[in-house]
Amino acid sequence: MGPAELPFHKPALSELERAYLLQALEERYWGGGKWVEKLEHALSELYGREVVVVSSGTAALHIALTLLLRGEAGEVIVPTWTFTATASEVVHAGGTPVLADVNDTLHLCAETVEPLISPRTRGIVVVHYAGQAAPMGELLDLCQRYGLWLLEDTCHAVPAYYEGQLCGTFGAAATLSFHATKPIAAGQGGAVLLADSTLAERARLLRRHGMRRHVESPWLYEIETLGWNYMLSDFQAAIALAQVERLHLNWTRRRRLAQLYTEALRLIPELFPYPVSDTEKVGWHLYPVRWQGATAERRDQLLSRLWAQGFHLSVHYKPLHLHAAYRPYVRSHQRFPSAESAWNEVFTLPLWVDLEESHIERLIEQLANELRR
Ligand SMILES: Cc1ncc(COP(=O)(O)O)c(C=O)c1O
């Protein structure tokens, strides 16, 4: 990548990440130890939940869905407008994902979810897309009426609020990702947030081979259940802890950059910023824009020209029902008009804390030029 190029993501890096990482290195434990515990403590203070740190957001979804499905093969409603892990982990936990269309803000909503509820439905996984809270009131109401659990895939929404309440604290469980692109970045990593301490204990067992160490004779252990190796290393936990401590600072910068994008986009009438009801309540993980009337083909041509000039824009998402692996999960006669129109029209702009105002000006100028070609 040349120096003039604008990557899609670049994790925030301060002296704190450097200092914590060096400490973890010098301590020579290197496995998941003290720094994982510190990270869990910091996240637990933030969310007021039991926190089990794991090796990725995908691992967090796998564990959370395993706990919620409890070995029963039930259906779980997920948005088609999401990353594959939201749905693949339903399958890996023994369930069947049922793909639902989304509303104008690209979230699940009662209108798209309710017709899919059947006696086989066990729960709903909601994604707070781009860092904006899904319509939690109506989704929680559905869960209550039909006796379903709610899992929040909170990977984008750190921090974000729905009617004053922090996203990640509504459902039976929530998951976070510390992937390099995310608001708390550590390269890889994730966490399960749980209200129930018995479930949290079970999640701790599952993330480390189902292994329980003997308290008096710690060289001995018993494999109580079959689990996975989903531990995070102390290196990643040290970086993630620094990011948690700088969360508000980093969020403030991303919100400011998002505001600059919104102002600059007034110069491009073809492009509409993603609709946000309250800029103070959004996590600002992604900055999606909508090119009304575009097609996926024209969008790809535009992005291809911009990439050739070093501007790395992206698409979040190609809806799951359009991927080969999800074909078996699409019901005949099922239609996804909202997600398909977004697939044609929505793309995402770089949004990371060290982005400069001049980057935004250059990108918007180039975007305007390319749209007018
Ligand atoms: C909505 C969503 N869910 C789950 C994941 C999976 O997280 P990870 O990459 O940490 O496994 C991601 C991101 O990658 C995501 O964007």
The ligand as a Gaussian input file, in Angstrom:
#p B3LYP/6-31G(d) Opt

LIG

0 1
 C      -21.891000      -8.179000      13.071000
 C      -20.694000      -9.041000      13.321000
 N      -20.848000     -10.179000      13.999000
 C      -19.808000     -10.991000      14.250000
 C      -18.537000     -10.684000      13.817000
 C      -17.423000     -11.660000      14.064000
 O      -16.413000     -11.139000      14.882000
 P      -14.924000     -11.698000      14.769000
 O      -14.341000     -11.222000      13.496000
 O      -14.231000     -11.109000      15.974000
 O      -14.979000     -13.179000      14.858000
 C      -18.338000      -9.491000      13.098000
 C      -17.036000      -9.037000      12.606000
 O      -16.138000      -9.499000      12.152000
 C      -19.451000      -8.661000      12.839000
 O      -19.306000      -7.533000      12.145000

